[in-house]
Amino acid sequence: MAYPRLVTLRKEHGLTQQQIADYLGIHQTTYSNYEVGRLNLPNCHLVQLALFFHTTTDHILEMDKYK
């Protein structure tokens, strides 16, 4: 599963993949793999990113499309 909203949020905040990876304490390639869906986003990182971007996990997961 790709996470296009992570790309959008990151770009809206003017951040690089490296900056987000540093915040999460992971390698940039791991974070890049989350964005494109090569790796599943662990729940702990999902929650961290929702808090960081002041949004909900549902928004990141695009669950609001189904309401």
N, CA and C atoms as an extended XYZ file, in Angstrom:
201
Properties=species:S:1:pos:R:3:atomname:S:1:resname:S:1:resid:I:1 pbc="F F F"
N         0.846       -1.188        0.000 N   MET     1
C         0.000        0.000        0.000 CA  MET     1
C         0.884        1.240        0.000 C   MET     1
N         0.697        2.080       -0.977 N   ALA     2
C         1.426        3.349       -1.032 CA  ALA     2
C         0.729        4.371       -0.142 C   ALA     2
N         1.453        5.371        0.244 N   TYR     3
C         0.921        6.407        1.126 CA  TYR     3
C         1.092        7.783        0.474 C   TYR     3
N         0.281        8.077       -0.544 N   PRO     4
C         0.439        9.348       -1.249 CA  PRO     4
C         0.208       10.567       -0.364 C   PRO     4
N        -0.593       10.423        0.678 N   ARG     5
C        -0.814       11.581        1.546 CA  ARG     5
C         0.427       11.933        2.343 C   ARG     5
N         1.294       10.954        2.581 N   LEU     6
C         2.560       11.282        3.238 CA  LEU     6
C         3.405       12.176        2.344 C   LEU     6
N         3.397       11.886        1.066 N   VAL     7
C         4.132       12.710        0.110 CA  VAL     7
C         3.560       14.123        0.125 C   VAL     7
N         2.248       14.219        0.049 N   THR     8
C         1.589       15.527        0.039 CA  THR     8
C         1.892       16.306        1.310 C   THR     8
N         1.738       15.674        2.454 N   LEU     9
C         1.996       16.349        3.725 CA  LEU     9
C         3.446       16.798        3.821 C   LEU     9
N         4.346       15.937        3.433 N   ARG    10
C         5.772       16.276        3.508 CA  ARG    10
C         6.082       17.480        2.629 C   ARG    10
N         5.567       17.465        1.413 N   LYS    11
C         5.832       18.571        0.483 CA  LYS    11
C         5.154       19.860        0.930 C   LYS    11
N         3.936       19.763        1.459 N   GLU    12
C         3.236       20.958        1.957 CA  GLU    12
C         4.013       21.636        3.082 C   GLU    12
N         4.753       20.848        3.840 N   HIS    13
C         5.548       21.388        4.947 CA  HIS    13
C         6.981       21.705        4.532 C   HIS    13
N         7.295       21.520        3.253 N   GLY    14
C         8.613       21.856        2.744 CA  GLY    14
C         9.733       20.990        3.316 C   GLY    14
N         9.417       19.719        3.541 N   LEU    15
C        10.389       18.823        4.157 CA  LEU    15
C        10.899       17.801        3.154 C   LEU    15
N        12.095       17.308        3.407 N   THR    16
C        12.666       16.257        2.575 CA  THR    16
C        12.391       14.897        3.211 C   THR    16
N        12.559       13.864        2.413 N   GLN    17
C        12.437       12.524        2.962 CA  GLN    17
C        13.472       12.306        4.066 C   GLN    17
N        14.663       12.861        3.889 N   GLN    18
C        15.714       12.707        4.895 CA  GLN    18
C        15.306       13.335        6.222 C   GLN    18
N        14.670       14.490        6.180 N   GLN    19
C        14.233       15.150        7.417 CA  GLN    19
C        13.192       14.310        8.148 C   GLN    19
N        12.255       13.739        7.417 N   ILE    20
C        11.240       12.892        8.045 CA  ILE    20
C        11.881       11.621        8.585 C   ILE    20
N        12.784       11.035        7.811 N   ALA    21
C        13.484        9.831        8.258 CA  ALA    21
C        14.263       10.108        9.545 C   ALA    21
N        14.931       11.246        9.610 N   ASP    22
C        15.670       11.619       10.823 CA  ASP    22
C        14.726       11.735       12.018 C   ASP    22
N        13.558       12.334       11.809 N   TYR    23
C        12.565       12.464       12.876 CA  TYR    23
C        12.130       11.084       13.378 C   TYR    23
N        11.953       10.153       12.459 N   LEU    24
C        11.511        8.801       12.829 CA  LEU    24
C        12.655        7.918       13.324 C   LEU    24
N        13.894        8.349       13.069 N   GLY    25
C        15.047        7.557       13.463 CA  GLY    25
C        15.304        6.372       12.553 C   GLY    25
N        15.027        6.558       11.258 N   ILE    26
C        15.203        5.491       10.269 CA  ILE    26
C        16.026        6.026        9.100 C   ILE    26
N        16.416        5.137        8.202 N   HIS    27
C        17.130        5.548        7.000 CA  HIS    27
C        16.168        6.190        6.007 C   HIS    27
N        16.704        7.080        5.196 N   GLN    28
C        15.892        7.757        4.181 CA  GLN    28
C        15.288        6.750        3.216 C   GLN    28
N        16.028        5.720        2.853 N   THR    29
C        15.493        4.729        1.908 CA  THR    29
C        14.304        3.973        2.504 C   THR    29
N        14.329        3.738        3.802 N   THR    30
C        13.190        3.091        4.449 CA  THR    30
C        11.963        3.982        4.352 C   THR    30
N        12.149        5.264        4.655 N   TYR    31
C        11.015        6.188        4.566 CA  TYR    31
C        10.503        6.277        3.127 C   TYR    31
N        11.414        6.348        2.165 N   SER    32
C        11.017        6.392        0.762 CA  SER    32
C        10.196        5.157        0.404 C   SER    32
N        10.602        4.018        0.909 N   ASN    33
C         9.859        2.782        0.649 CA  ASN    33
C         8.466        2.803        1.276 C   ASN    33
N         8.293        3.508        2.378 N   TYR    34
C         6.947        3.687        2.941 CA  TYR    34
C         6.083        4.483        1.966 C   TYR    34
N         6.619        5.605        1.496 N   GLU    35
C         5.826        6.476        0.621 CA  GLU    35
C         5.348        5.758       -0.632 C   GLU    35
N         6.190        4.941       -1.221 N   VAL    36
C         5.818        4.290       -2.490 CA  VAL    36
C         5.178        2.924       -2.294 C   VAL    36
N         5.123        2.458       -1.063 N   GLY    37
C         4.423        1.216       -0.783 CA  GLY    37
C         5.256       -0.049       -0.873 C   GLY    37
N         6.563        0.084       -0.942 N   ARG    38
C         7.422       -1.111       -0.951 CA  ARG    38
C         7.508       -1.741        0.430 C   ARG    38
N         7.323       -0.916        1.465 N   LEU    39
C         7.288       -1.387        2.854 CA  LEU    39
C         6.010       -0.894        3.499 C   LEU    39
N         5.442       -1.717        4.365 N   ASN    40
C         4.283       -1.283        5.139 CA  ASN    40
C         4.728       -0.327        6.230 C   ASN    40
N         3.938        0.681        6.460 N   LEU    41
C         4.211        1.676        7.488 CA  LEU    41
C         3.823        1.103        8.847 C   LEU    41
N         4.796        0.917        9.758 N   PRO    42
C         4.461        0.381       11.074 CA  PRO    42
C         3.551        1.343       11.840 C   PRO    42
N         2.708        0.797       12.691 N   ASN    43
C         1.771        1.617       13.463 CA  ASN    43
C         2.481        2.690       14.268 C   ASN    43
N         3.631        2.357       14.848 N   CYS    44
C         4.331        3.353       15.664 CA  CYS    44
C         4.750        4.554       14.817 C   CYS    44
N         5.188        4.329       13.587 N   HIS    45
C         5.564        5.440       12.711 CA  HIS    45
C         4.336        6.171       12.194 C   HIS    45
N         3.267        5.453       11.953 N   LEU    46
C         2.018        6.081       11.528 CA  LEU    46
C         1.547        7.083       12.572 C   LEU    46
N         1.559        6.681       13.823 N   VAL    47
C         1.128        7.566       14.913 CA  VAL    47
C         2.082        8.754       15.046 C   VAL    47
N         3.392        8.493       14.984 N   GLN    48
C         4.366        9.580       15.062 CA  GLN    48
C         4.149       10.606       13.959 C   GLN    48
N         3.888       10.138       12.763 N   LEU    49
C         3.681       11.049       11.636 CA  LEU    49
C         2.381       11.828       11.770 C   LEU    49
N         1.344       11.193       12.252 N   ALA    50
C         0.080       11.903       12.466 CA  ALA    50
C         0.272       13.023       13.482 C   ALA    50
N         0.979       12.742       14.548 N   LEU    51
C         1.253       13.772       15.554 CA  LEU    51
C         2.124       14.879       14.974 C   LEU    51
N         3.142       14.505       14.231 N   PHE    52
C         4.062       15.467       13.640 CA  PHE    52
C         3.346       16.425       12.701 C   PHE    52
N         2.474       15.870       11.858 N   PHE    53
C         1.768       16.681       10.867 CA  PHE    53
C         0.442       17.249       11.383 C   PHE    53
N         0.140       17.010       12.658 N   HIS    54
C        -1.104       17.513       13.266 CA  HIS    54
C        -2.325       17.076       12.458 C   HIS    54
N        -2.371       15.793       12.174 N   THR    55
C        -3.489       15.222       11.436 CA  THR    55
C        -3.867       13.904       12.088 C   THR    55
N        -4.720       13.151       11.436 N   THR    56
C        -5.149       11.868       11.990 CA  THR    56
C        -4.525       10.724       11.198 C   THR    56
N        -4.490        9.583       11.828 N   THR    57
C        -4.024        8.394       11.114 CA  THR    57
C        -4.987        8.062        9.975 C   THR    57
N        -6.267        8.295       10.186 N   ASP    58
C        -7.252        8.052        9.122 CA  ASP    58
C        -6.952        8.896        7.884 C   ASP    58
N        -6.527       10.138        8.103 N   HIS    59
C        -6.196       11.006        6.965 CA  HIS    59
C        -4.999       10.434        6.203 C   HIS    59
N        -3.961       10.030        6.904 N   ILE    60
C        -2.784        9.470        6.260 CA  ILE    60
C        -3.133        8.197        5.498 C   ILE    60
N        -3.990        7.381        6.083 N   LEU    61
C        -4.386        6.112        5.468 CA  LEU    61
C        -5.485        6.273        4.421 C   LEU    61
N        -5.967        7.505        4.235 N   GLU    62
C        -7.018        7.831        3.280 CA  GLU    62
C        -8.340        7.164        3.615 C   GLU    62
N        -8.567        6.923        4.884 N   MET    63
C        -9.821        6.311        5.310 CA  MET    63
C       -10.981        7.292        5.191 C   MET    63
N       -10.686        8.583        5.172 N   ASP    64
C       -11.748        9.579        5.043 CA  ASP    64
C       -12.435        9.511        3.678 C   ASP    64
N       -11.846        8.806        2.729 N   LYS    65
C       -12.489        8.612        1.419 CA  LYS    65
C       -13.742        7.746        1.530 C   LYS    65
N       -13.794        6.952        2.589 N   TYR    66
C       -14.864        5.962        2.716 CA  TYR    66
C       -15.987        6.389        3.644 C   TYR    66
N       -15.977        7.625        4.077 N   LYS    67
C       -17.016        8.097        4.986 CA  LYS    67
C       -18.229        8.580        4.206 C   LYS    67
